[in-house]
Amino acid sequence: LLNHFYVRQGERLMNPVFGTIIWELLFEPLTPEVQNIILQNVNEIFNSDPRIQATNILITPYETGLQIECNLKYFLYNIQENLQMKFDQNNGLLLSR
């Protein structure tokens, strides 16, 4: 799952739809249109993994990038956790749980 967020969409050989578009949108103003595009991409990534369900996805500006927070439910173990990803222009992807 996290590999999708580490990779820019189009970067993976033989699989141009793998990855996320967030890296290309980091320098764009976070308008409602851009936020909807990111939310759609994030939902597609989470929905591509049948082992999890993501709820309460929140996209907010973060110092030098974007922050995405959500609640993940792992079906196999019936466990829920909060996931926080910071897409930082200087430091890449930073994770918190």
C-alpha distance (Angstrom), angle and dihedral (degrees) to the residues before:
residue distance angle dihedral
L1 . . .
L2 3.78 . .
N3 3.81 90.9 .
H4 3.80 87.4 69.0
F5 3.78 89.7 58.7
Y6 3.81 95.8 44.4
V7 3.82 93.2 53.3
R8 3.80 125.5 71.6
Q9 3.78 111.8 -127.4
G10 3.80 109.1 -99.1
E11 3.80 93.3 24.6
R12 3.80 97.7 99.3
L13 3.80 115.4 87.3
M14 3.81 114.9 -117.4
N15 3.84 91.6 5.0
P16 3.81 110.1 71.0
V17 3.83 95.0 170.1
F18 3.82 94.4 56.0
G19 3.79 115.2 104.3
T20 3.78 135.6 30.3
I21 3.79 135.8 -66.9
I22 3.81 92.4 -145.0
W23 3.80 93.5 96.2
E24 3.81 90.7 60.6
L25 3.81 92.1 49.1
L26 3.82 99.3 48.3
F27 3.79 93.5 98.6
E28 3.81 94.5 45.0
P29 3.82 121.7 97.0
L30 3.80 109.8 -99.5
T31 3.79 96.7 -114.7
P32 3.82 120.0 165.9
E33 3.82 88.6 -102.5
V34 3.82 93.3 53.2
Q35 3.80 90.3 44.0
N36 3.83 90.7 53.4
I37 3.81 91.4 49.3
I38 3.80 90.5 51.4
L39 3.80 92.5 45.3
Q40 3.80 91.0 51.6
N41 3.82 90.9 50.0
V42 3.82 92.2 47.6
N43 3.81 91.0 49.3
E44 3.82 90.8 50.0
I45 3.80 90.4 52.7
F46 3.80 94.1 47.9
N47 3.81 91.8 44.6
S48 3.81 90.9 52.4
D49 3.82 89.4 69.7
P50 3.83 111.5 68.3
R51 3.83 91.6 -166.5
I52 3.79 94.1 71.5
Q53 3.78 143.4 44.4
A54 3.80 121.9 -154.9
T55 3.79 121.6 -153.8
N56 3.79 136.5 172.8
I57 3.80 94.9 28.0
L58 3.79 110.4 -171.9
I59 3.82 124.7 -174.6
T60 3.80 117.2 -163.9
P61 3.80 136.9 163.7
Y62 3.79 113.9 -97.8
E63 3.83 124.7 -162.6
T64 3.82 96.5 -85.7
G65 3.78 101.0 3.8
L66 3.80 144.7 -5.9
Q67 3.76 133.0 -50.4
I68 3.79 123.5 -150.2
E69 3.77 119.4 -167.1
C70 3.78 126.7 -177.3
N71 3.76 144.7 152.2
L72 3.81 114.0 -112.5
K73 3.77 124.9 -158.6
Y74 3.81 117.2 -162.0
F75 3.81 106.8 -151.9
L76 3.80 98.0 -161.0
Y77 3.81 93.7 57.3
N78 3.81 98.8 24.6
I79 3.81 89.1 -128.2
Q80 3.78 127.8 144.3
E81 3.79 127.2 -159.0
N82 3.77 139.3 165.5
L83 3.77 116.5 -113.3
Q84 3.78 123.0 -161.0
M85 3.80 120.2 -172.0
K86 3.78 122.7 -175.2
F87 3.78 115.9 -162.3
D88 3.78 100.6 -157.2
Q89 3.81 122.9 -169.3
N90 3.80 91.0 -144.3
N91 3.80 105.0 33.0
G92 3.80 107.1 29.6
L93 3.81 120.6 -132.9
L94 3.80 117.8 -4.7
L95 3.83 119.5 -170.0
S96 3.79 132.1 -155.3
R97 3.79 130.5 175.2
